[in-house]
Amino acid sequence: MEVMRKPEWLKSEKLGARKAREMIKILRRYNLHTVCESAKCPNQGECFENGTATFMILGETCTRNCTFCAIDKTKRSLEPADINEPKAIANISNELGLKYVVVTTVTRDDLPDGGASQFIEVIKQIREICDPEIAIELLISDLNGDLDLVKKIVLAGPDVLNHNVETVPRLYDVVRPMANFERSLRVLQAAKNADSSILTKSGLMVGLGETKIEVLALMKKLREVDVDIVTIGQYMAPSKKHYPVAEYIHPDTFAFYKREGERMGFKLIESAPLVRSSYHAERAKKILNKRL
């Protein structure tokens, strides 16, 4: 299969600057993982240089078989939840003086609660150790549709609850065969039901073969469950074995999605080729500050 050449607008900051190397050393000292590294995010150089990272809990192996993702799916190294992980995340956040921390996870269908208790403990430790003004964003899995677990996480007090739909419903069978679009919508709705004041967030990739009409219909579905923030970025296949890129979407189209999202009423919409779910996540704090 011929691999399409990436256009000029997909060039990103390179990893290797001094601050980025320092960030990696700190992460290794705390024995923590980041989705920035595991998912081969194109922005990790820029984010590490700015002293930010998205912590990934519950190991580096995912139990789902999504065809777009670079995270390991071999199931050879599934491990129990590390009881030291929540405090380590709180300590490193405190050491770095973070004002906004993002915590995500691999999907752990093997765990009885899908990892919900680990998220709750992370929140508890951050609230106890870090600056009281720190904002916490969680990017959770669908927890196999257990909405009671979603409620427990929300009531633990994160500021932003993110769950990504990733792509349009038509492509789920080939891109996210173990996921379900309607189930993901129920997760986002459950978060708002548990606490109407929480900011909810979701994200998707484009360039997998979807149409503009499908993207706009998806965005409308997210607004119907009162999602506040949406992120839209270009899909880039991690390897030749992953789902192929169907199209490199022009920046003008991303600008179009942003305008349409603003018309729909999203409080914040990040839409550009290199946008990823946690890219510039701290911008949500402006919304939180306005509420205060």
C-alpha positions in Angstrom: 0.0 0.0 0.0 1.4 3.4 -1.0 1.9 5.7 2.0 0.8 9.3 1.3 3.3 12.0 1.8 2.5 14.3 4.8 1.8 17.9 3.8 3.8 20.8 5.1 1.1 21.8 7.7 1.7 18.5 9.6 5.2 19.4 10.7 5.5 19.6 14.5 8.1 20.5 17.1 10.9 18.0 17.5 11.7 16.3 20.8 15.2 16.8 22.2 15.3 20.3 23.6 16.9 20.6 27.0 13.6 21.1 28.9 12.1 18.1 27.1 15.0 15.9 28.2 14.6 17.1 31.8 10.9 16.2 31.7 11.6 12.7 30.6 14.2 12.3 33.4 11.7 13.4 36.0 9.0 11.1 34.6 11.4 8.1 34.8 12.4 9.0 38.4 8.7 8.8 39.4 8.2 5.6 37.3 5.3 7.2 35.4 4.0 6.8 31.9 2.7 9.5 29.6 0.3 9.0 26.7 2.5 11.6 24.9 5.2 8.9 24.6 3.1 5.7 24.4 0.7 7.0 21.7 3.6 8.7 19.8 1.9 12.1 20.0 3.3 14.6 17.4 3.2 17.4 20.0 5.2 15.8 22.8 8.3 17.9 22.0 6.3 21.1 22.3 4.4 20.0 25.4 7.5 18.6 27.2 9.3 21.8 26.4 6.5 23.7 28.0 6.7 21.5 31.1 3.4 19.8 30.5 2.4 16.1 30.0 -0.6 13.8 30.1 -0.1 11.1 32.7 -1.3 7.6 31.8 -2.3 5.3 34.6 -2.7 1.6 34.9 0.2 0.5 32.8 1.0 0.7 29.1 -1.0 -2.2 27.7 -4.6 -1.8 26.5 -7.3 -4.5 26.4 -9.0 -3.0 23.3 -8.1 -3.7 19.7 -8.6 -0.2 18.1 -6.8 -0.1 14.7 -5.7 3.6 14.9 -3.8 3.6 18.2 -0.1 3.1 18.9 -0.5 1.9 22.5 0.4 -1.8 23.1 -2.4 -4.3 22.7 -0.6 -7.6 23.1 -1.9 -8.2 26.6 1.4 -9.8 27.6 2.1 -7.3 30.3 -1.2 -6.6 32.0 -0.4 -5.7 35.6 -2.4 -4.9 38.7 -3.0 -1.2 39.6 0.1 0.3 41.1 -0.9 1.6 44.5 2.0 4.1 44.5 0.9 5.7 41.1 -1.7 8.2 42.4 0.7 9.7 45.0 3.5 9.8 42.4 1.3 11.8 40.0 0.5 14.2 42.8 4.1 14.6 43.8 5.4 15.2 40.3 2.6 17.7 39.7 3.5 19.5 42.8 7.2 19.4 41.9 6.6 20.8 38.5 4.2 23.5 39.9 1.4 22.4 37.5 -1.7 24.5 37.5 -3.5 22.1 35.2 -3.0 18.3 35.2 -4.4 15.8 32.7 -4.7 12.1 33.6 -5.7 9.4 31.2 -5.6 5.6 31.1 -5.3 2.6 28.8 -8.6 0.7 28.7 -8.5 -2.0 31.3 -11.5 -4.3 30.8 -9.8 -6.9 32.9 -10.2 -4.9 36.1 -13.5 -5.3 38.0 -14.0 -1.5 38.0 -12.2 -0.7 34.8 -9.7 1.4 36.8 -12.3 3.8 38.2 -10.9 3.5 41.8 -7.4 4.5 40.5 -8.8 7.7 39.0 -10.6 8.5 42.3 -7.4 8.0 44.3 -5.4 10.2 41.8 -7.9 13.0 42.4 -7.7 12.5 46.2 -3.9 12.6 46.2 -3.7 15.7 44.0 -6.2 17.6 46.1 -4.2 16.7 49.3 -0.7 17.5 48.0 -0.9 20.1 45.2 -1.8 23.8 45.1 -5.5 24.2 45.9 -6.0 26.1 42.6 -4.8 23.2 40.4 -7.4 22.0 37.9 -7.8 18.3 37.1 -8.9 16.9 33.8 -9.5 13.1 33.5 -9.7 11.3 30.1 -11.6 8.1 30.9 -12.4 4.9 29.0 -16.1 3.9 28.6 -15.8 1.6 31.6 -17.8 -0.9 29.7 -20.8 1.3 30.0 -21.1 1.1 33.8 -22.6 4.5 34.4 -22.4 4.1 38.2 -18.6 4.0 37.9 -18.8 7.2 35.8 -20.9 8.8 38.6 -18.4 7.8 41.3 -15.5 9.3 39.3 -17.4 12.6 38.7 -18.4 12.9 42.4 -14.7 12.6 43.3 -14.3 16.1 42.0 -12.4 16.4 38.7 -12.9 19.8 36.9 -13.1 18.3 33.4 -14.3 14.9 32.4 -13.2 13.8 28.9 -14.2 10.7 27.0 -13.3 10.5 23.3 -15.7 9.3 20.6 -12.6 9.2 18.2 -14.5 8.8 14.9 -17.9 8.9 13.2 -20.3 6.0 14.0 -20.0 4.4 10.5 -16.3 3.7 11.0 -16.5 2.1 14.4 -16.6 -1.5 13.1 -13.2 -1.1 11.5 -11.6 1.6 13.7 -13.0 0.8 17.2 -14.5 -2.7 16.9 -14.8 -3.2 20.7 -16.3 0.2 21.4 -19.8 1.6 20.8 -20.7 5.2 19.8 -24.0 5.3 21.7 -22.3 3.9 24.8 -19.8 6.7 24.7 -22.6 9.2 24.4 -24.2 7.7 27.5 -20.9 8.0 29.4 -20.7 11.7 28.6 -24.4 12.2 29.5 -23.9 10.3 32.8 -21.1 12.7 33.8 -23.4 15.7 33.3 -26.2 13.9 35.2 -23.9 13.3 38.1 -22.8 17.0 38.3 -24.3 19.5 35.9 -21.4 22.0 36.7 -18.6 19.7 35.5 -17.1 20.5 32.1 -17.4 17.6 29.7 -15.2 17.1 26.7 -14.7 14.7 23.8 -12.5 14.4 20.8 -12.3 12.9 17.3 -9.9 12.3 14.5 -10.5 13.1 10.9 -8.9 11.8 7.7 -10.1 8.2 8.2 -12.7 8.4 5.4 -15.5 10.3 7.1 -17.5 13.0 5.3 -18.1 16.6 6.5 -21.7 15.8 6.9 -20.8 12.9 9.3 -18.5 15.1 11.3 -21.1 17.8 11.8 -23.7 15.2 12.7 -21.3 13.8 15.3 -20.7 17.2 16.7 -24.5 17.8 17.0 -24.8 14.5 18.9 -22.2 15.7 21.4 -24.0 19.0 21.9 -27.2 17.0 22.5 -25.6 15.4 25.6 -24.3 18.9 26.6 -20.6 18.3 25.9 -18.7 21.6 26.5 -15.4 21.1 24.8 -14.5 19.3 21.6 -11.1 18.5 20.0 -10.6 17.7 16.3 -7.3 16.7 14.8 -5.8 14.9 11.8 -5.4 11.1 12.1 -1.9 9.9 11.4 -1.2 6.2 11.2 1.4 5.1 13.7 2.7 2.4 11.3 1.9 0.6 8.1 0.1 -2.1 10.2 -2.5 0.4 11.5 -5.6 1.8 9.8 -4.5 3.7 6.8 -4.9 7.5 6.4 -7.6 8.1 3.9 -7.0 11.8 3.5 -4.9 14.7 4.9 -7.5 17.3 5.8 -6.7 20.9 4.8 -6.4 23.5 7.6 -9.3 25.4 6.0 -11.6 22.4 6.8 -10.5 22.4 10.4 -11.3 26.1 10.5 -14.7 25.3 9.1 -15.3 22.7 11.8 -14.3 25.3 14.5 -16.7 27.9 13.2 -19.5 25.4 13.0 -18.7 24.1 16.5 -18.9 27.7 17.9 -22.3 28.1 16.2 -23.5 24.9 17.9 -22.6 26.3 21.3 -19.4 24.5 22.3 -17.7 26.6 25.0 -14.3 25.6 23.6 -13.3 23.9 20.3 -9.8 23.0 19.3 -9.7 22.1 15.6 -6.4 22.0 13.7 -4.3 19.3 12.0 -2.0 18.7 15.1 -4.7 19.0 17.7 -4.9 16.0 20.0 -7.2 15.3 22.9 -5.0 17.0 25.6 -3.3 19.6 23.4 -3.7 23.0 25.0 -6.0 21.3 27.5 -5.2 24.0 30.0 -7.2 26.5 28.0 -10.3 25.0 29.7 -9.1 26.8 32.9 -10.4 30.1 31.4 -13.9 28.6 31.4 -13.4 27.3 35.0 -12.2 30.7 36.1 -15.2 32.5 34.6 -17.5 30.2 36.5 -15.7 31.1 39.7 
